[in-house]
Amino acid sequence: MANEQADLMFTDPPCNVAIDGNVCGLGRVKHREFAFAAGEMSSEEFTAFLQQTSAANVCRDGAIAFVCMDWRHMGELLQAGKEAFTELKNLCVWNKTNLGWARSIVRSMS
């Protein structure tokens, strides 16, 4: 971003959840693991990873950051957010009542 600062950020960092056993398409579809943050980090390591990769340093004071995270690591995300930003505004929860978009496409194509 050179010397520019963002007013808004939307990010979906790795969730530190192993693909195997969690993303499976009912067992018919096999996905490979991510290179990092795929379940191998401790809580402390993942919190530090989120702090270091938050991009808060490219956000203008008062900017809004939307960060997606798996429910299993909300604690780490909240802790990293407290360290990276001056204030946490809100928490939005996507209460899914059906399959996620990608899983429903995989199922409909098979």
KOLGU-4560 file (N, C-alpha, C; in nm, 3 decimals, padded with zeros to 5 digits):
<recs>
<n_xx: 00.082 n_yy: -00.120 n_zz: 00.000 ca_xx: 00.000 ca_yy: 00.000 ca_zz: 00.000 c_xx: 00.085 c_yy: 00.126 c_zz: 00.000 mol: A seq: 1 type: MET>
<n_xx: 00.216 n_yy: 00.107 n_zz: -00.015 ca_xx: 00.309 ca_yy: 00.219 ca_zz: -00.016 c_xx: 00.289 c_yy: 00.303 c_zz: 00.111 mol: A seq: 2 type: ALA>
<n_xx: 00.260 n_yy: 00.430 n_zz: 00.097 ca_xx: 00.238 ca_yy: 00.516 ca_zz: 00.214 c_xx: 00.091 c_yy: 00.537 c_zz: 00.245 mol: A seq: 3 type: ASN>
<n_xx: 00.004 n_yy: 00.471 n_zz: 00.172 ca_xx: -00.141 ca_yy: 00.485 ca_zz: 00.193 c_xx: -00.185 c_yy: 00.408 c_zz: 00.317 mol: A seq: 4 type: GLU>
<n_xx: -00.293 n_yy: 00.453 n_zz: 00.378 ca_xx: -00.351 ca_yy: 00.382 ca_zz: 00.491 c_xx: -00.497 c_yy: 00.352 c_zz: 00.460 mol: A seq: 5 type: GLN>
<n_xx: -00.542 n_yy: 00.234 n_zz: 00.503 ca_xx: -00.677 ca_yy: 00.187 ca_zz: 00.472 c_xx: -00.779 c_yy: 00.241 c_zz: 00.573 mol: A seq: 6 type: ALA>
<n_xx: -00.899 n_yy: 00.270 n_zz: 00.522 ca_xx: -01.011 ca_yy: 00.306 ca_zz: 00.608 c_xx: -01.090 c_yy: 00.182 c_zz: 00.649 mol: A seq: 7 type: ASP>
<n_xx: -01.076 n_yy: 00.076 n_zz: 00.569 ca_xx: -01.151 ca_yy: -00.046 ca_zz: 00.595 c_xx: -01.068 c_yy: -00.165 c_zz: 00.549 mol: A seq: 8 type: LEU>
<n_xx: -01.077 n_yy: -00.275 n_zz: 00.626 ca_xx: -01.005 ca_yy: -00.397 ca_zz: 00.590 c_xx: -01.100 c_yy: -00.514 c_zz: 00.607 mol: A seq: 9 type: MET>
<n_xx: -01.101 n_yy: -00.604 n_zz: 00.509 ca_xx: -01.174 ca_yy: -00.730 ca_zz: 00.519 c_xx: -01.072 c_yy: -00.840 c_zz: 00.495 mol: A seq: 10 type: PHE>
<n_xx: -01.056 n_yy: -00.929 n_zz: 00.593 ca_xx: -00.954 ca_yy: -01.033 ca_zz: 00.580 c_xx: -01.007 c_yy: -01.166 c_zz: 00.634 mol: A seq: 11 type: THR>
<n_xx: -00.956 n_yy: -01.272 n_zz: 00.577 ca_xx: -00.994 ca_yy: -01.407 ca_zz: 00.616 c_xx: -00.866 c_yy: -01.489 c_zz: 00.633 mol: A seq: 12 type: ASP>
<n_xx: -00.796 n_yy: -01.468 n_zz: 00.747 ca_xx: -00.668 ca_yy: -01.535 ca_zz: 00.766 c_xx: -00.686 c_yy: -01.686 c_zz: 00.785 mol: A seq: 13 type: PRO>
<n_xx: -00.577 n_yy: -01.763 n_zz: 00.772 ca_xx: -00.586 ca_yy: -01.905 ca_zz: 00.803 c_xx: -00.642 c_yy: -01.924 c_zz: 00.944 mol: A seq: 14 type: PRO>
<n_xx: -00.719 n_yy: -02.028 n_zz: 00.964 ca_xx: -00.794 ca_yy: -02.046 ca_zz: 01.090 c_xx: -00.730 c_yy: -02.143 c_zz: 01.188 mol: A seq: 15 type: CYS>
<n_xx: -00.611 n_yy: -02.195 n_zz: 01.159 ca_xx: -00.542 ca_yy: -02.290 ca_zz: 01.246 c_xx: -00.627 c_yy: -02.413 c_zz: 01.277 mol: A seq: 16 type: ASN>
<n_xx: -00.700 n_yy: -02.457 n_zz: 01.177 ca_xx: -00.782 ca_yy: -02.578 ca_zz: 01.188 c_xx: -00.736 c_yy: -02.674 c_zz: 01.078 mol: A seq: 17 type: VAL>
<n_xx: -00.706 n_yy: -02.796 n_zz: 01.115 ca_xx: -00.662 ca_yy: -02.894 ca_zz: 01.017 c_xx: -00.773 c_yy: -02.920 c_zz: 00.915 mol: A seq: 18 type: ALA>
<n_xx: -00.735 n_yy: -02.930 n_zz: 00.790 ca_xx: -00.830 ca_yy: -02.960 ca_zz: 00.684 c_xx: -00.882 c_yy: -03.103 c_zz: 00.700 mol: A seq: 19 type: ILE>
<n_xx: -00.792 n_yy: -03.198 n_zz: 00.721 ca_xx: -00.830 ca_yy: -03.338 ca_zz: 00.735 c_xx: -00.921 c_yy: -03.356 c_zz: 00.857 mol: A seq: 20 type: ASP>
<n_xx: -01.040 n_yy: -03.406 n_zz: 00.834 ca_xx: -01.136 ca_yy: -03.428 ca_zz: 00.940 c_xx: -01.233 c_yy: -03.313 c_zz: 00.961 mol: A seq: 21 type: GLY>
<n_xx: -01.208 n_yy: -03.199 n_zz: 00.897 ca_xx: -01.296 ca_yy: -03.083 ca_zz: 00.914 c_xx: -01.356 c_yy: -03.035 c_zz: 00.782 mol: A seq: 22 type: ASN>
<n_xx: -01.285 n_yy: -03.051 n_zz: 00.673 ca_xx: -01.333 ca_yy: -03.012 ca_zz: 00.540 c_xx: -01.328 c_yy: -03.137 c_zz: 00.456 mol: A seq: 23 type: VAL>
<n_xx: -01.441 n_yy: -03.200 n_zz: 00.437 ca_xx: -01.432 ca_yy: -03.333 ca_zz: 00.377 c_xx: -01.532 c_yy: -03.361 c_zz: 00.265 mol: A seq: 24 type: CYS>
<n_xx: -01.637 n_yy: -03.286 n_zz: 00.248 ca_xx: -01.734 ca_yy: -03.318 ca_zz: 00.144 c_xx: -01.789 c_yy: -03.458 c_zz: 00.158 mol: A seq: 25 type: GLY>
<n_xx: -01.820 n_yy: -03.497 n_zz: 00.281 ca_xx: -01.872 ca_yy: -03.630 ca_zz: 00.312 c_xx: -01.773 c_yy: -03.741 c_zz: 00.277 mol: A seq: 26 type: LEU>
<n_xx: -01.644 n_yy: -03.709 n_zz: 00.274 ca_xx: -01.541 ca_yy: -03.808 ca_zz: 00.250 c_xx: -01.505 c_yy: -03.830 c_zz: 00.105 mol: A seq: 27 type: GLY>
<n_xx: -01.585 n_yy: -03.781 n_zz: 00.013 ca_xx: -01.558 ca_yy: -03.802 ca_zz: -00.129 c_xx: -01.452 c_yy: -03.706 c_zz: -00.182 mol: A seq: 28 type: ARG>
<n_xx: -01.444 n_yy: -03.589 n_zz: -00.124 ca_xx: -01.350 ca_yy: -03.488 ca_zz: -00.171 c_xx: -01.237 c_yy: -03.477 c_zz: -00.072 mol: A seq: 29 type: VAL>
<n_xx: -01.115 n_yy: -03.481 n_zz: -00.118 ca_xx: -00.997 ca_yy: -03.468 ca_zz: -00.033 c_xx: -00.926 c_yy: -03.337 c_zz: -00.065 mol: A seq: 30 type: LYS>
<n_xx: -00.908 n_yy: -03.253 n_zz: 00.036 ca_xx: -00.836 ca_yy: -03.127 ca_zz: 00.019 c_xx: -00.700 c_yy: -03.142 c_zz: 00.085 mol: A seq: 31 type: HIS>
<n_xx: -00.600 n_yy: -03.076 n_zz: 00.029 ca_xx: -00.468 ca_yy: -03.080 ca_zz: 00.092 c_xx: -00.460 c_yy: -02.975 c_zz: 00.202 mol: A seq: 32 type: ARG>
<n_xx: -00.371 n_yy: -02.997 n_zz: 00.296 ca_xx: -00.353 ca_yy: -02.905 ca_zz: 00.408 c_xx: -00.291 c_yy: -02.775 c_zz: 00.360 mol: A seq: 33 type: GLU>
<n_xx: -00.315 n_yy: -02.666 n_zz: 00.433 ca_xx: -00.251 ca_yy: -02.539 ca_zz: 00.405 c_xx: -00.104 c_yy: -02.547 c_zz: 00.447 mol: A seq: 34 type: PHE>
<n_xx: -00.026 n_yy: -02.453 n_zz: 00.401 ca_xx: 00.116 ca_yy: -02.452 ca_zz: 00.433 c_xx: 00.143 c_yy: -02.411 c_zz: 00.578 mol: A seq: 35 type: ALA>
<n_xx: 00.053 n_yy: -02.333 n_zz: 00.637 ca_xx: 00.072 ca_yy: -02.289 ca_zz: 00.775 c_xx: -00.065 c_yy: -02.260 c_zz: 00.836 mol: A seq: 36 type: PHE>
<n_xx: -00.068 n_yy: -02.250 n_zz: 00.968 ca_xx: -00.191 ca_yy: -02.222 ca_zz: 01.043 c_xx: -00.300 c_yy: -02.321 c_zz: 01.007 mol: A seq: 37 type: ALA>
<n_xx: -00.260 n_yy: -02.449 n_zz: 01.002 ca_xx: -00.355 ca_yy: -02.556 ca_zz: 00.972 c_xx: -00.366 c_yy: -02.652 c_zz: 01.090 mol: A seq: 38 type: ALA>
<n_xx: -00.368 n_yy: -02.597 n_zz: 01.209 ca_xx: -00.385 ca_yy: -02.678 ca_zz: 01.328 c_xx: -00.257 c_yy: -02.710 c_zz: 01.403 mol: A seq: 39 type: GLY>
<n_xx: -00.142 n_yy: -02.667 n_zz: 01.350 ca_xx: -00.016 ca_yy: -02.703 ca_zz: 01.414 c_xx: 00.029 c_yy: -02.601 c_zz: 01.519 mol: A seq: 40 type: GLU>
<n_xx: -00.034 n_yy: -02.485 n_zz: 01.526 ca_xx: 00.011 ca_yy: -02.381 ca_zz: 01.619 c_xx: -00.060 c_yy: -02.394 c_zz: 01.754 mol: A seq: 41 type: MET>
<n_xx: 00.016 n_yy: -02.366 n_zz: 01.861 ca_xx: -00.045 ca_yy: -02.359 ca_zz: 01.994 c_xx: -00.130 c_yy: -02.232 c_zz: 02.001 mol: A seq: 42 type: SER>
<n_xx: -00.206 n_yy: -02.217 n_zz: 02.105 ca_xx: -00.288 ca_yy: -02.097 ca_zz: 02.122 c_xx: -00.202 c_yy: -01.971 c_zz: 02.124 mol: A seq: 43 type: SER>
<n_xx: -00.090 n_yy: -01.976 n_zz: 02.194 ca_xx: -00.001 ca_yy: -01.861 ca_zz: 02.203 c_xx: 00.062 c_yy: -01.829 c_zz: 02.067 mol: A seq: 44 type: GLU>
<n_xx: 00.106 n_yy: -01.933 n_zz: 01.996 ca_xx: 00.167 ca_yy: -01.913 ca_zz: 01.864 c_xx: 00.066 c_yy: -01.855 c_zz: 01.765 mol: A seq: 45 type: GLU>
<n_xx: -00.058 n_yy: -01.905 n_zz: 01.771 ca_xx: -00.159 ca_yy: -01.856 ca_zz: 01.677 c_xx: -00.197 c_yy: -01.712 c_zz: 01.708 mol: A seq: 46 type: PHE>
<n_xx: -00.207 n_yy: -01.678 n_zz: 01.836 ca_xx: -00.236 ca_yy: -01.539 ca_zz: 01.874 c_xx: -00.127 c_yy: -01.447 c_zz: 01.821 mol: A seq: 47 type: THR>
<n_xx: 00.000 n_yy: -01.487 n_zz: 01.837 ca_xx: 00.113 ca_yy: -01.406 ca_zz: 01.787 c_xx: 00.107 c_yy: -01.396 c_zz: 01.635 mol: A seq: 48 type: ALA>
<n_xx: 00.075 n_yy: -01.506 n_zz: 01.567 ca_xx: 00.062 ca_yy: -01.506 ca_zz: 01.421 c_xx: -00.045 c_yy: -01.406 c_zz: 01.377 mol: A seq: 49 type: PHE>
<n_xx: -00.160 n_yy: -01.407 n_zz: 01.444 ca_xx: -00.269 ca_yy: -01.315 ca_zz: 01.408 c_xx: -00.229 c_yy: -01.170 c_zz: 01.434 mol: A seq: 50 type: LEU>
<n_xx: -00.156 n_yy: -01.145 n_zz: 01.543 ca_xx: -00.110 ca_yy: -01.009 ca_zz: 01.572 c_xx: -00.014 c_yy: -00.961 c_zz: 01.462 mol: A seq: 51 type: GLN>
<n_xx: 00.080 n_yy: -01.047 n_zz: 01.425 ca_xx: 00.182 ca_yy: -01.010 ca_zz: 01.327 c_xx: 00.125 c_yy: -00.991 c_zz: 01.188 mol: A seq: 52 type: GLN>
<n_xx: 00.018 n_yy: -01.061 n_zz: 01.156 ca_xx: -00.038 ca_yy: -01.055 ca_zz: 01.020 c_xx: -00.168 c_yy: -00.975 c_zz: 01.015 mol: A seq: 53 type: THR>
<n_xx: -00.198 n_yy: -00.899 n_zz: 01.117 ca_xx: -00.326 ca_yy: -00.829 ca_zz: 01.126 c_xx: -00.341 c_yy: -00.715 c_zz: 01.025 mol: A seq: 54 type: SER>
<n_xx: -00.232 n_yy: -00.664 n_zz: 00.974 ca_xx: -00.233 ca_yy: -00.548 ca_zz: 00.882 c_xx: -00.281 c_yy: -00.422 c_zz: 00.952 mol: A seq: 55 type: ALA>
<n_xx: -00.285 n_yy: -00.422 n_zz: 01.084 ca_xx: -00.324 ca_yy: -00.302 ca_zz: 01.158 c_xx: -00.231 c_yy: -00.186 c_zz: 01.128 mol: A seq: 56 type: ALA>
<n_xx: -00.106 n_yy: -00.217 n_zz: 01.095 ca_xx: -00.010 ca_yy: -00.110 ca_zz: 01.066 c_xx: -00.040 c_yy: -00.037 c_zz: 00.936 mol: A seq: 57 type: ASN>
<n_xx: -00.126 n_yy: -00.090 n_zz: 00.850 ca_xx: -00.163 ca_yy: -00.019 ca_zz: 00.727 c_xx: -00.302 c_yy: 00.043 c_zz: 00.738 mol: A seq: 58 type: VAL>
<n_xx: -00.361 n_yy: 00.035 n_zz: 00.858 ca_xx: -00.494 ca_yy: 00.093 ca_zz: 00.879 c_xx: -00.481 c_yy: 00.230 c_zz: 00.944 mol: A seq: 59 type: CYS>
<n_xx: -00.559 n_yy: 00.321 n_zz: 00.896 ca_xx: -00.565 ca_yy: 00.455 ca_zz: 00.953 c_xx: -00.632 c_yy: 00.447 c_zz: 01.090 mol: A seq: 60 type: ARG>
<n_xx: -00.601 n_yy: 00.539 n_zz: 01.179 ca_xx: -00.665 ca_yy: 00.544 ca_zz: 01.311 c_xx: -00.815 c_yy: 00.556 c_zz: 01.291 mol: A seq: 61 type: ASP>
<n_xx: -00.890 n_yy: 00.468 n_zz: 01.352 ca_xx: -01.036 ca_yy: 00.469 ca_zz: 01.338 c_xx: -01.087 c_yy: 00.379 c_zz: 01.228 mol: A seq: 62 type: GLY>
<n_xx: -00.997 n_yy: 00.311 n_zz: 01.156 ca_xx: -01.039 ca_yy: 00.221 ca_zz: 01.048 c_xx: -01.118 c_yy: 00.103 c_zz: 01.107 mol: A seq: 63 type: ALA>
<n_xx: -01.199 n_yy: 00.043 n_zz: 01.024 ca_xx: -01.277 ca_yy: -00.074 ca_zz: 01.064 c_xx: -01.216 c_yy: -00.197 c_zz: 00.997 mol: A seq: 64 type: ILE>
<n_xx: -01.196 n_yy: -00.303 n_zz: 01.074 ca_xx: -01.142 ca_yy: -00.428 ca_zz: 01.022 c_xx: -01.245 c_yy: -00.539 c_zz: 01.042 mol: A seq: 65 type: ALA>
<n_xx: -01.284 n_yy: -00.601 n_zz: 00.934 ca_xx: -01.370 ca_yy: -00.718 ca_zz: 00.938 c_xx: -01.279 c_yy: -00.840 c_zz: 00.924 mol: A seq: 66 type: PHE>
<n_xx: -01.278 n_yy: -00.928 n_zz: 01.023 ca_xx: -01.190 ca_yy: -01.043 ca_zz: 01.022 c_xx: -01.273 c_yy: -01.170 c_zz: 01.041 mol: A seq: 67 type: VAL>
<n_xx: -01.264 n_yy: -01.261 n_zz: 00.946 ca_xx: -01.336 ca_yy: -01.388 ca_zz: 00.955 c_xx: -01.251 c_yy: -01.488 c_zz: 01.034 mol: A seq: 68 type: CYS>
<n_xx: -01.318 n_yy: -01.571 n_zz: 01.115 ca_xx: -01.244 ca_yy: -01.670 ca_zz: 01.192 c_xx: -01.335 c_yy: -01.787 c_zz: 01.227 mol: A seq: 69 type: MET>
<n_xx: -01.279 n_yy: -01.906 n_zz: 01.228 ca_xx: -01.350 ca_yy: -02.025 ca_zz: 01.273 c_xx: -01.380 c_yy: -02.010 c_zz: 01.423 mol: A seq: 70 type: ASP>
<n_xx: -01.494 n_yy: -02.060 n_zz: 01.467 ca_xx: -01.536 ca_yy: -02.045 ca_zz: 01.607 c_xx: -01.435 c_yy: -02.106 c_zz: 01.705 mol: A seq: 71 type: TRP>
<n_xx: -01.358 n_yy: -02.202 n_zz: 01.662 ca_xx: -01.264 ca_yy: -02.270 ca_zz: 01.752 c_xx: -01.153 c_yy: -02.178 c_zz: 01.802 mol: A seq: 72 type: ARG>
<n_xx: -01.130 n_yy: -02.068 n_zz: 01.731 ca_xx: -01.018 ca_yy: -01.981 ca_zz: 01.767 c_xx: -01.061 c_yy: -01.835 c_zz: 01.788 mol: A seq: 73 type: HIS>
<n_xx: -01.184 n_yy: -01.815 n_zz: 01.831 ca_xx: -01.231 ca_yy: -01.679 ca_zz: 01.859 c_xx: -01.152 c_yy: -01.615 c_zz: 01.972 mol: A seq: 74 type: MET>
<n_xx: -01.113 n_yy: -01.694 n_zz: 02.071 ca_xx: -01.035 ca_yy: -01.641 ca_zz: 02.183 c_xx: -00.904 c_yy: -01.580 c_zz: 02.137 mol: A seq: 75 type: GLY>
<n_xx: -00.833 n_yy: -01.652 n_zz: 02.050 ca_xx: -00.706 ca_yy: -01.603 ca_zz: 01.997 c_xx: -00.728 c_yy: -01.479 c_zz: 01.912 mol: A seq: 76 type: GLU>
<n_xx: -00.834 n_yy: -01.478 n_zz: 01.832 ca_xx: -00.863 ca_yy: -01.362 ca_zz: 01.748 c_xx: -00.893 c_yy: -01.239 c_zz: 01.833 mol: A seq: 77 type: LEU>
<n_xx: -00.973 n_yy: -01.256 n_zz: 01.936 ca_xx: -01.006 ca_yy: -01.143 ca_zz: 02.023 c_xx: -00.881 c_yy: -01.091 c_zz: 02.095 mol: A seq: 78 type: LEU>
<n_xx: -00.796 n_yy: -01.182 n_zz: 02.143 ca_xx: -00.672 ca_yy: -01.140 ca_zz: 02.210 c_xx: -00.580 c_yy: -01.066 c_zz: 02.113 mol: A seq: 79 type: GLN>
<n_xx: -00.565 n_yy: -01.120 n_zz: 01.992 ca_xx: -00.480 ca_yy: -01.054 ca_zz: 01.892 c_xx: -00.537 c_yy: -00.918 c_zz: 01.855 mol: A seq: 80 type: ALA>
<n_xx: -00.668 n_yy: -00.909 n_zz: 01.844 ca_xx: -00.733 ca_yy: -00.781 ca_zz: 01.812 c_xx: -00.710 c_yy: -00.677 c_zz: 01.919 mol: A seq: 81 type: GLY>
<n_xx: -00.714 n_yy: -00.719 n_zz: 02.044 ca_xx: -00.688 ca_yy: -00.625 ca_zz: 02.155 c_xx: -00.546 c_yy: -00.571 c_zz: 02.148 mol: A seq: 82 type: LYS>
<n_xx: -00.453 n_yy: -00.653 n_zz: 02.103 ca_xx: -00.313 ca_yy: -00.610 ca_zz: 02.092 c_xx: -00.288 c_yy: -00.525 c_zz: 01.968 mol: A seq: 83 type: GLU>
<n_xx: -00.354 n_yy: -00.559 n_zz: 01.857 ca_xx: -00.325 ca_yy: -00.493 ca_zz: 01.729 c_xx: -00.401 c_yy: -00.363 c_zz: 01.708 mol: A seq: 84 type: ALA>
<n_xx: -00.521 n_yy: -00.353 n_zz: 01.766 ca_xx: -00.606 ca_yy: -00.237 ca_zz: 01.744 c_xx: -00.633 c_yy: -00.166 c_zz: 01.876 mol: A seq: 85 type: PHE>
<n_xx: -00.672 n_yy: -00.041 n_zz: 01.869 ca_xx: -00.696 ca_yy: 00.036 ca_zz: 01.992 c_xx: -00.830 c_yy: 00.004 c_zz: 02.056 mol: A seq: 86 type: THR>
<n_xx: -00.923 n_yy: -00.051 n_zz: 01.976 ca_xx: -01.057 ca_yy: -00.077 ca_zz: 02.028 c_xx: -01.125 c_yy: -00.185 c_zz: 01.944 mol: A seq: 87 type: GLU>
<n_xx: -01.198 n_yy: -00.274 n_zz: 02.010 ca_xx: -01.279 ca_yy: -00.372 ca_zz: 01.939 c_xx: -01.423 c_yy: -00.321 c_zz: 01.940 mol: A seq: 88 type: LEU>
<n_xx: -01.486 n_yy: -00.319 n_zz: 01.824 ca_xx: -01.619 ca_yy: -00.259 ca_zz: 01.810 c_xx: -01.733 c_yy: -00.358 c_zz: 01.833 mol: A seq: 89 type: LYS>
<n_xx: -01.727 n_yy: -00.476 n_zz: 01.768 ca_xx: -01.841 ca_yy: -00.565 ca_zz: 01.771 c_xx: -01.799 c_yy: -00.703 c_zz: 01.725 mol: A seq: 90 type: ASN>
<n_xx: -01.887 n_yy: -00.797 n_zz: 01.743 ca_xx: -01.866 ca_yy: -00.933 ca_zz: 01.696 c_xx: -01.990 c_yy: -00.974 c_zz: 01.619 mol: A seq: 91 type: LEU>
<n_xx: -01.972 n_yy: -01.015 n_zz: 01.495 ca_xx: -02.082 ca_yy: -01.063 ca_zz: 01.412 c_xx: -02.069 c_yy: -01.213 c_zz: 01.399 mol: A seq: 92 type: CYS>
<n_xx: -02.178 n_yy: -01.285 n_zz: 01.420 ca_xx: -02.179 ca_yy: -01.430 ca_zz: 01.409 c_xx: -02.267 c_yy: -01.470 c_zz: 01.292 mol: A seq: 93 type: VAL>
<n_xx: -02.212 n_yy: -01.553 n_zz: 01.204 ca_xx: -02.289 ca_yy: -01.606 ca_zz: 01.093 c_xx: -02.349 c_yy: -01.737 c_zz: 01.141 mol: A seq: 94 type: TRP>
<n_xx: -02.475 n_yy: -01.736 n_zz: 01.173 ca_xx: -02.545 ca_yy: -01.855 ca_zz: 01.222 c_xx: -02.596 c_yy: -01.933 c_zz: 01.101 mol: A seq: 95 type: ASN>
<n_xx: -02.514 n_yy: -02.024 n_zz: 01.052 ca_xx: -02.550 ca_yy: -02.100 ca_zz: 00.933 c_xx: -02.658 c_yy: -02.202 c_zz: 00.967 mol: A seq: 96 type: LYS>
<n_xx: -02.758 n_yy: -02.208 n_zz: 00.883 ca_xx: -02.864 ca_yy: -02.306 ca_zz: 00.904 c_xx: -02.858 c_yy: -02.417 c_zz: 00.799 mol: A seq: 97 type: THR>
<n_xx: -02.761 n_yy: -02.406 n_zz: 00.710 ca_xx: -02.744 ca_yy: -02.509 ca_zz: 00.607 c_xx: -02.596 c_yy: -02.521 c_zz: 00.573 mol: A seq: 98 type: ASN>
<n_xx: -02.566 n_yy: -02.604 n_zz: 00.474 ca_xx: -02.427 ca_yy: -02.623 ca_zz: 00.433 c_xx: -02.364 c_yy: -02.492 c_zz: 00.389 mol: A seq: 99 type: LEU>
<n_xx: -02.233 n_yy: -02.484 n_zz: 00.406 ca_xx: -02.161 ca_yy: -02.370 ca_zz: 00.353 c_xx: -02.166 c_yy: -02.371 c_zz: 00.202 mol: A seq: 100 type: GLY>
<n_xx: -02.142 n_yy: -02.257 n_zz: 00.141 ca_xx: -02.154 ca_yy: -02.241 ca_zz: -00.004 c_xx: -02.069 c_yy: -02.343 c_zz: -00.078 mol: A seq: 101 type: TRP>
<n_xx: -01.941 n_yy: -02.354 n_zz: -00.046 ca_xx: -01.852 ca_yy: -02.444 ca_zz: -00.120 c_xx: -01.895 c_yy: -02.589 c_zz: -00.104 mol: A seq: 102 type: ALA>
<n_xx: -01.934 n_yy: -02.629 n_zz: 00.016 ca_xx: -01.975 ca_yy: -02.769 ca_zz: 00.037 c_xx: -02.102 c_yy: -02.800 c_zz: -00.040 mol: A seq: 103 type: ARG>
<n_xx: -02.194 n_yy: -02.705 n_zz: -00.052 ca_xx: -02.317 ca_yy: -02.732 ca_zz: -00.126 c_xx: -02.289 c_yy: -02.745 c_zz: -00.275 mol: A seq: 104 type: SER>
<n_xx: -02.191 n_yy: -02.671 n_zz: -00.325 ca_xx: -02.154 ca_yy: -02.684 ca_zz: -00.468 c_xx: -02.090 c_yy: -02.820 c_zz: -00.492 mol: A seq: 105 type: ILE>
<n_xx: -02.000 n_yy: -02.861 n_zz: -00.404 ca_xx: -01.936 ca_yy: -02.991 ca_zz: -00.420 c_xx: -02.041 c_yy: -03.100 c_zz: -00.419 mol: A seq: 106 type: VAL>
<n_xx: -02.137 n_yy: -03.091 n_zz: -00.327 ca_xx: -02.241 ca_yy: -03.192 ca_zz: -00.317 c_xx: -02.329 c_yy: -03.192 c_zz: -00.443 mol: A seq: 107 type: ARG>
<n_xx: -02.364 n_yy: -03.075 n_zz: -00.495 ca_xx: -02.453 ca_yy: -03.070 ca_zz: -00.612 c_xx: -02.383 c_yy: -03.116 c_zz: -00.739 mol: A seq: 108 type: SER>
<n_xx: -02.250 n_yy: -03.104 n_zz: -00.743 ca_xx: -02.177 ca_yy: -03.145 ca_zz: -00.863 c_xx: -02.149 c_yy: -03.294 c_zz: -00.864 mol: A seq: 109 type: MET>
<n_xx: -02.157 n_yy: -03.360 n_zz: -00.750 ca_xx: -02.122 ca_yy: -03.502 ca_zz: -00.745 c_xx: -02.239 c_yy: -03.593 c_zz: -00.775 mol: A seq: 110 type: SER>
</recs>
